[in-house]
Amino acid sequence: MTKFVAEFTTNHMGNLNILLRMVEQAARAGASLIKMQKKDVDTFYSKEKLDAPYASPYGKTYRDYRSIFEFDKEDFQRFDRKCRQEGIGWFSTVQDIPSLHFMLEFGLDHYKVASSNARNRPLLQECARSIPKDATIVISVAGSTLAQVDEALAIFPDHKIWLLHCVAQYPCPPENLRLGNIAQLRRTFLSERVRIGYSGHEEGIPASLAAISIGAELVERHFCLSRHSFVHHIECSLEPDEFRALVDAAKSPEEIAAAAEQLPDAAFAQKLGMTETEKTFLVAQTYGKRFIQGGTAFPDGEPAAVERAA
């Protein structure tokens, strides 16, 4: 049975009351797990990045904007209690080593490594050393080649792993989805220890259902109470009723097949590695639709192979 992860990202807007309400709604929408994020803002970003102008309700710089989204230990303890009350598990992306050690205090069953850190060897090594061997490591692999994915897996010989196909474009148009990568990851890495899933940044639910048709056993989607929000990447988030529709549709082979047919053939292209568009996020750490550069070409200029879902 497919697992569904409600990725809260920054859609809580740094407001604990909204966060707790999101827990209630995600549980009712059928999410298997909730995913949070933790980042040490002052060390993760450069001073230049933090001092850069960024208009938001919280101030005029990127530091003003980004700092508001981080919860402290007491907030996470309240969040943890709420999840237990609602009967839903949670885990978190750890964006840096201080955040990893912060999250280890909660004894989580899963820990997430984002695509931007999937090639960050020091962080991966610290995760392998510090995270208990009975916990599962979830790794999104947007921007990674097969060789780089293999190198990351080699750092975790003793952990169970979820590898998630992902495209670091927000929102990702259908023609750039590269869903064929799911089949490639399954052929190359699937085992009793390594499972394959999908972290989607598209609008709507057809692509996530198509990912299931190719073999994704876990689907992670951004979750929000409402898309009427100023936070970055809100365009690719699902509201509660939409998330519920995804979970329900995934139970029907007919609906899964019909969703796949809605997508263009280009959506099923297969090519791993980093496009020029993805560099905007993965390398430059630029957020928000108004900053995303146009173009989807790979640096080597090679065409992507198309592999239609069976």
Residue pairs with C-beta under 8 A, 6 or more apart in sequence:
2 212
2 216
2 217
2 218
2 219
2 250
3 32
3 33
3 197
3 217
3 218
3 219
4 30
4 31
4 32
4 33
4 218
4 219
4 220
4 221
4 243
4 246
4 247
4 250
5 31
5 32
5 33
5 34
5 35
5 218
5 219
5 220
5 221
6 22
6 26
6 29
6 31
6 33
6 34
6 35
6 221
6 223
6 243
7 35
7 199
7 220
7 221
7 222
7 223
8 19
8 22
8 26
8 34
8 35
8 36
8 37
8 222
8 223
9 37
9 222
9 231
9 233
9 237
10 37
10 69
10 231
10 232
10 233
11 22
11 222
11 223
11 224
11 225
11 229
11 231
11 234
11 237
12 18
12 19
12 22
12 69
13 68
13 69
13 229
13 231
14 58
14 68
14 69
14 70
14 71
16 71
16 75
16 78
16 79
18 225
19 71
19 75
19 79
20 78
20 79
20 82
21 225
22 34
22 223
22 224
22 225
23 34
23 79
23 82
23 83
23 86
23 88
24 82
24 86
25 223
25 225
25 240
26 34
26 88
26 223
26 240
26 243
27 86
27 87
27 88
28 240
28 244
29 223
29 240
29 241
29 243
29 244
29 247
30 243
30 244
30 247
30 248
31 88
31 223
31 243
31 247
32 88
32 89
33 88
33 89
33 90
33 91
33 110
34 83
34 88
34 89
34 90
34 91
34 223
35 90
35 91
35 92
35 93
35 112
35 220
36 76
36 79
36 90
36 91
36 92
36 93
37 92
37 93
37 95
38 70
38 92
38 93
38 94
38 95
38 99
38 102
38 103
39 66
39 70
39 95
39 96
39 99
40 95
40 96
40 98
40 99
41 50
41 63
41 66
41 67
41 70
42 50
43 96
43 98
44 95
44 96
45 62
45 63
45 66
45 285
49 62
49 285
50 61
50 62
50 63
50 66
51 61
51 62
51 63
52 61
52 62
53 60
53 61
53 62
54 60
54 61
54 62
54 64
54 65
56 64
56 65
56 230
57 230
58 64
58 65
58 67
58 68
59 65
71 79
73 102
73 105
76 106
79 90
80 90
80 106
83 89
83 90
89 109
89 110
90 108
91 108
91 109
91 110
91 111
91 112
91 138
92 99
92 103
92 108
92 111
92 112
93 112
93 113
93 114
94 100
94 102
94 103
94 111
94 112
94 113
94 123
94 127
95 114
95 116
95 117
96 123
97 122
97 123
97 126
100 111
100 123
100 126
100 127
100 130
100 131
101 130
103 111
104 130
104 131
108 135
109 135
109 136
110 135
110 136
110 137
110 138
110 162
111 127
111 131
111 135
111 136
111 137
111 138
112 137
112 138
112 139
112 140
113 120
113 123
113 124
113 127
113 137
113 138
113 139
113 140
113 152
114 140
115 140
115 141
115 142
115 143
115 144
115 166
115 168
115 199
115 282
116 143
116 168
116 281
116 282
116 285
117 123
117 124
118 124
118 139
118 140
118 141
118 142
118 143
118 144
118 148
118 149
118 152
119 143
119 144
119 148
119 151
119 152
121 155
124 152
124 155
124 156
125 155
127 137
127 155
127 156
128 155
128 156
128 158
128 159
131 137
131 159
133 158
133 159
135 159
136 159
136 160
136 161
136 162
137 156
137 159
137 160
137 161
137 162
138 161
138 162
138 164
138 197
139 152
139 161
139 162
139 163
139 164
140 164
140 166
140 199
140 220
141 148
141 149
141 152
141 163
141 164
141 165
141 166
141 185
141 272
142 165
142 166
142 167
142 168
142 199
142 274
142 278
142 282
143 168
143 273
143 274
143 278
143 279
143 282
144 152
144 272
144 273
144 274
145 272
145 273
146 184
146 188
146 272
149 163
149 185
149 188
149 189
149 272
150 188
150 189
153 161
153 163
153 189
153 194
159 193
160 193
160 194
160 195
161 193
161 194
161 195
162 194
162 195
162 196
162 197
162 218
163 185
163 189
163 194
163 195
163 196
163 197
164 196
164 197
164 198
164 199
164 218
164 220
165 178
165 179
165 181
165 182
165 185
165 196
165 197
165 198
165 199
165 211
165 216
166 198
166 199
166 200
166 201
167 176
167 177
167 178
167 201
167 278
168 201
168 278
168 281
168 282
169 176
169 201
169 275
169 277
169 278
169 281
169 292
169 296
170 201
170 232
170 233
170 235
170 236
170 281
170 289
170 292
171 201
171 202
171 203
171 233
171 235
171 236
171 289
172 200
172 201
172 202
172 236
173 202
174 202
174 207
174 263
174 264
174 266
174 267
175 264
175 266
175 267
175 296
176 266
176 275
176 277
176 296
177 202
177 207
177 263
177 267
177 268
177 269
178 267
178 269
178 270
178 271
178 272
178 304
179 198
179 207
179 210
179 211
179 214
179 263
179 267
179 268
179 269
179 309
180 214
180 268
180 269
180 270
180 271
180 304
180 305
180 306
180 307
181 270
181 271
181 272
182 196
182 198
182 211
182 214
182 215
182 216
183 214
183 215
183 270
183 307
184 270
184 272
184 307
185 196
186 196
186 214
186 215
189 196
190 196
195 217
195 218
196 215
196 216
196 217
197 216
197 217
197 218
197 219
197 220
198 208
198 211
198 212
198 216
198 218
198 219
198 220
199 219
199 220
199 221
200 207
200 208
200 211
200 219
200 220
200 221
200 236
201 222
201 233
201 236
202 208
202 236
203 235
203 236
204 242
205 238
205 242
205 245
205 246
205 249
205 259
206 259
206 260
206 262
206 263
207 259
207 263
207 267
208 219
208 221
208 246
209 246
209 249
209 250
209 255
209 256
209 259
209 260
210 256
210 259
210 260
210 263
210 267
210 268
210 309
211 219
212 219
212 250
212 256
213 256
213 257
213 259
213 260
213 309
213 310
214 268
214 309
214 310
219 246
219 250
221 236
221 237
221 238
221 243
221 246
222 233
222 234
222 236
222 237
222 238
223 237
223 238
223 240
223 243
224 234
224 237
224 238
224 239
225 239
225 240
226 239
227 234
227 235
227 237
227 239
232 287
232 288
232 289
233 287
233 288
233 289
235 289
238 246
249 255
249 256
249 259
250 256
260 309
265 306
265 308
266 306
268 306
268 307
268 308
268 309
269 304
269 305
269 306
269 307
270 304
270 305
270 306
270 307
271 298
271 302
271 303
271 304
271 305
273 298
273 299
273 300
274 282
274 283
274 298
274 299
275 295
275 296
275 297
275 298
275 299
276 293
276 295
276 296
276 297
276 298
276 299
277 292
277 293
277 294
277 295
277 296
280 286
280 291
280 292
280 293
281 287
281 292
286 292
298 304
